[in-house]
Amino acid sequence: MTNYLPELLVTLFGTFAGVFFAFWLDRRQQEAHAKNNYASTLNSVRADLANLGAICRKVAEHLGRNEVRLTLTPIEAPALDAALTNPSFYDRTPYGLLTCLIVTATSRRAIQSIFAQTQPMSPSELKPIVEELLHTLAYVGTILDDEIKLLDKPIIRTLHDVRIIDGLKAARRGENVQMNTDRTTRAANP
């Protein structure tokens, strides 16, 4: 019976090592998946805030000319709102960044509620509020960029993406825009 004891110990140790390795590998995969989800959420929020910045710049421009079409402008940030309702986002996000995002969302909602009123503020009263949100968006954008760089998941923006956005701006001004949509040419000339 003593002949089986070394084999039993080797088998038990091998089983323990195999189970431990499987749990360790599973935990690493879960952590990598959570990191990728967090980076994707940050990228979505960053793109959302860039879009919100463009909308706010347009609103500030209209306010400067005292135009009243402001109620037609939706000042929304759906990715930011979705991130702030996700409990796992709170678990992973640093406190300072989370505070910046909450302040940004609150400011955005305040401006949106001002526009929804039947008697909105005068443009001279509203312009400083919109400009404050623009400054906040610029600051929070740099904070988000730094956090995304720490995760090694930068926002992917190629030269072709810049051309597309420039084309969109030109098209919105009413200019005739010709874009090269051939994928082989685009791959050869990014």
C-alpha positions as CSV (number, residue, x, y, z in Angstrom):
1,M,0.0,0.0,0.0
2,T,2.9,2.4,0.6
3,N,3.8,2.0,-3.1
4,Y,0.6,3.8,-4.1
5,L,1.2,6.8,-1.8
6,P,3.8,8.6,-4.1
7,E,1.5,8.1,-7.1
8,L,-1.5,9.4,-5.2
9,L,0.4,12.5,-4.1
10,V,1.7,13.2,-7.6
11,T,-1.9,12.7,-9.0
12,L,-3.4,15.0,-6.4
13,F,-0.7,17.6,-6.9
14,G,-1.1,17.4,-10.7
15,T,-4.9,17.8,-10.4
16,F,-4.5,20.7,-8.0
17,A,-2.0,22.4,-10.3
18,G,-4.3,21.8,-13.3
19,V,-7.4,23.2,-11.6
20,F,-5.4,26.2,-10.3
21,F,-4.0,26.9,-13.7
22,A,-7.6,26.7,-15.3
23,F,-9.0,29.2,-12.7
24,W,-6.0,31.5,-13.2
25,L,-6.4,31.4,-17.0
26,D,-10.1,32.0,-16.7
27,R,-9.6,35.0,-14.4
28,R,-7.0,36.5,-16.8
29,Q,-9.5,36.1,-19.7
30,Q,-12.3,37.8,-17.6
31,E,-10.0,40.6,-16.7
32,A,-8.9,41.1,-20.3
33,H,-12.6,41.1,-21.4
34,A,-13.5,43.6,-18.7
35,K,-10.6,45.9,-19.7
36,N,-11.7,45.7,-23.4
37,N,-15.3,46.6,-22.4
38,Y,-14.1,49.5,-20.3
39,A,-11.9,50.8,-23.1
40,S,-14.7,50.5,-25.6
41,T,-17.0,52.4,-23.2
42,L,-14.4,55.1,-22.8
43,N,-14.0,55.4,-26.5
44,S,-17.7,55.7,-27.0
45,V,-18.0,58.4,-24.3
46,R,-15.0,60.2,-25.9
47,A,-16.7,60.2,-29.3
48,D,-20.0,61.2,-27.8
49,L,-18.4,64.2,-26.0
50,A,-16.6,65.2,-29.2
51,N,-20.0,65.2,-30.9
52,L,-21.5,67.2,-28.0
53,G,-18.7,69.7,-28.3
54,A,-19.5,70.3,-32.0
55,I,-23.2,70.7,-31.1
56,C,-22.4,73.2,-28.3
57,R,-20.0,75.2,-30.6
58,K,-22.9,75.5,-33.1
59,V,-25.3,76.6,-30.3
60,A,-22.8,79.2,-29.1
61,E,-22.5,80.4,-32.7
62,H,-26.3,80.8,-33.0
63,L,-26.4,82.5,-29.6
64,G,-23.8,85.0,-30.7
65,R,-26.1,85.9,-33.6
66,N,-29.2,85.9,-31.2
67,E,-31.0,83.3,-33.3
68,V,-33.9,81.5,-31.6
69,R,-33.6,78.0,-33.3
70,L,-32.1,76.6,-30.2
71,T,-35.0,74.5,-29.1
72,L,-34.5,72.4,-32.3
73,T,-30.9,71.5,-31.3
74,P,-30.8,68.3,-29.2
75,I,-27.9,68.5,-26.8
76,E,-27.6,64.8,-26.0
77,A,-24.9,62.4,-25.0
78,P,-26.4,58.9,-25.1
79,A,-23.1,57.0,-24.6
80,L,-22.2,59.2,-21.6
81,D,-25.7,58.6,-20.1
82,A,-25.4,54.9,-20.7
83,A,-21.9,54.7,-19.1
84,L,-23.1,56.6,-16.0
85,T,-26.0,54.1,-15.5
86,N,-23.7,51.1,-15.7
87,P,-22.6,49.9,-12.2
88,S,-19.5,48.1,-13.6
89,F,-18.3,51.4,-15.1
90,Y,-18.3,52.9,-11.6
91,D,-16.2,50.0,-10.3
92,R,-13.4,50.6,-12.8
93,T,-13.4,54.3,-13.4
94,P,-11.1,56.5,-11.3
95,Y,-12.9,58.8,-9.0
96,G,-11.6,62.1,-10.6
97,L,-12.7,61.0,-14.1
98,L,-16.1,59.8,-12.8
99,T,-16.6,63.1,-11.1
100,C,-15.8,65.0,-14.3
101,L,-18.2,62.8,-16.3
102,I,-21.0,63.4,-13.8
103,V,-20.5,67.1,-13.8
104,T,-20.5,67.1,-17.6
105,A,-23.7,65.1,-17.8
106,T,-25.4,67.4,-15.2
107,S,-24.4,70.5,-17.1
108,R,-25.6,69.0,-20.4
109,R,-29.0,68.2,-18.8
110,A,-29.3,71.7,-17.3
111,I,-28.8,73.3,-20.7
112,Q,-31.2,70.8,-22.3
113,S,-33.9,71.7,-19.7
114,I,-33.3,75.4,-20.3
115,F,-34.0,74.8,-24.0
116,A,-37.1,72.8,-23.2
117,Q,-38.7,75.7,-21.2
118,T,-41.4,77.7,-22.9
119,Q,-39.6,81.0,-22.0
120,P,-35.9,80.2,-22.4
121,M,-33.2,82.4,-21.0
122,S,-32.0,85.3,-23.1
123,P,-29.0,84.5,-25.4
124,S,-26.8,86.8,-23.3
125,E,-27.6,84.8,-20.2
126,L,-27.3,81.4,-21.9
127,K,-24.1,82.0,-23.8
128,P,-21.8,81.8,-20.7
129,I,-23.5,78.5,-19.6
130,V,-22.9,76.9,-23.0
131,E,-19.3,78.2,-23.1
132,E,-18.7,76.8,-19.7
133,L,-19.8,73.4,-20.9
134,L,-17.5,73.8,-23.9
135,H,-14.5,74.4,-21.6
136,T,-15.6,71.4,-19.5
137,L,-15.8,69.2,-22.6
138,A,-12.3,70.2,-23.7
139,Y,-10.9,69.4,-20.3
140,V,-12.8,66.1,-19.8
141,G,-11.7,65.1,-23.4
142,T,-8.0,65.3,-22.4
143,I,-8.7,63.4,-19.2
144,L,-10.5,60.7,-21.2
145,D,-7.6,60.6,-23.8
146,D,-5.1,60.0,-21.0
147,E,-7.2,57.2,-19.5
148,I,-7.6,55.5,-22.9
149,K,-3.9,55.7,-23.5
150,L,-3.3,54.0,-20.2
151,L,-5.4,51.1,-21.4
152,D,-3.4,50.9,-24.7
153,K,-6.7,51.3,-26.6
154,P,-6.4,54.6,-28.5
155,I,-9.2,56.0,-30.5
156,I,-8.7,54.8,-34.1
157,R,-8.7,57.7,-36.5
158,T,-7.1,57.3,-39.9
159,L,-6.4,59.9,-42.5
160,H,-9.4,58.6,-44.4
161,D,-11.6,59.3,-41.4
162,V,-10.4,62.9,-41.4
163,R,-11.2,63.2,-45.1
164,I,-14.7,61.8,-44.4
165,I,-15.3,64.3,-41.6
166,D,-14.0,67.2,-43.8
167,G,-16.3,66.0,-46.6
168,L,-19.3,66.0,-44.2
169,K,-18.5,69.6,-43.1
170,A,-18.3,70.6,-46.8
171,A,-21.5,68.8,-47.6
172,R,-23.3,70.6,-44.8
173,R,-22.2,73.9,-46.2
174,G,-23.7,72.9,-49.5
175,E,-20.5,72.2,-51.4
176,N,-20.3,69.4,-53.9
177,V,-18.2,66.6,-52.4
178,Q,-16.7,63.7,-54.3
179,M,-15.4,60.9,-52.0
180,N,-13.3,57.9,-53.1
181,T,-15.3,54.9,-51.8
182,D,-13.1,52.2,-53.5
183,R,-11.7,50.1,-50.7
184,T,-8.6,49.0,-52.7
185,T,-7.6,52.6,-53.5
186,R,-8.4,53.7,-49.9
187,A,-6.1,50.9,-48.5
188,A,-3.3,51.9,-50.8
189,N,-3.7,55.7,-50.1
190,P,-4.8,56.1,-46.5
